[in-house]
Amino acid sequence: MVVFPIRPMLGFRALWLLAAAVLLQTGCASKGGVRAPQARASESPTLVMPMLQVHMQGGTAVDEVVVQTSAVEALEVAQRWGVLRELVTLRVHPSHAALESAAHQSNVPWMRGWARFDEVELEAPSRWGGDRVPDHVTELLSHELTHVVMYQRVSDREAWTRVNIPLWFREGMASVTSRQGYRRMTGEQLGTWLRAHPGDDPWLQADALAHGHQPVVYGAAHRAFERLIARHGDDAVHRILDGLKAQHPFEAAFEQAAGHSPVEFLAQFRRELEDVRVWQPAPGPTRVVAAAPSWFSALD
Ligand SMILES: [Zn+2]
């Protein structure tokens, strides 16, 4: 399928932003302290771009505009790792329970979105405050669409669930691409956690730890992927994805691209995180980090 260039859509994006501003003003309008009811979103799917259609299964008209506007930028961010080859359906759900149901997940209160090969499930931004901060919707959609781009890059609709990609790599890629580092544990915080949990591995045991230690698992994933790019560049990630597309196991694809196994890479990274020596803070408002590796400040 032909993929249309993104740039010409920016005029379209400006129009959406204008419409969003009008709708946001309308949504906030009130008389005598009573908030005016928000218009409901349209029920028929909208083709936002040639490769993405939005289906509002709930939410407000403001949600609809914010999601459609954010999706345009998010698509550009996510396609750092390849172009979408299949039309993506993005469903906006009216509640967290509806999102969990659509994602076949339970008891994950922090979850706002879920991605598959050509589908994204999203909790309506107005349910978690994203309607007032569209940048957070762009960030979330960039994260989910990065997953979609990766799945479409390495496989097809029939086989994508059989491609074995570790959680740390999947989530690290999505988190770094959508610039979520400010939400994640710093390298220093991870080092402290790792020293206190010598028997736990937030990368190789990520699935087992994910429910009880979500910030650690996502923080470790983010910092490891960030480290991978700092050391080997985007090219290595592209070569890993090429290896997966060629049906090589993840470990082999990684070793071919990076020159060492993922186990070696993660063990070395763990040692670096654990070795960071932190001086006790001198009197004053800031902590002094000494003997940190050169990449450290770039990560935090
Ligand atoms: Zn994710």
Residues whose N, C-alpha, C, O or C-beta is under 5 A from the ligand:
A	BS01	ZN	E171 A174
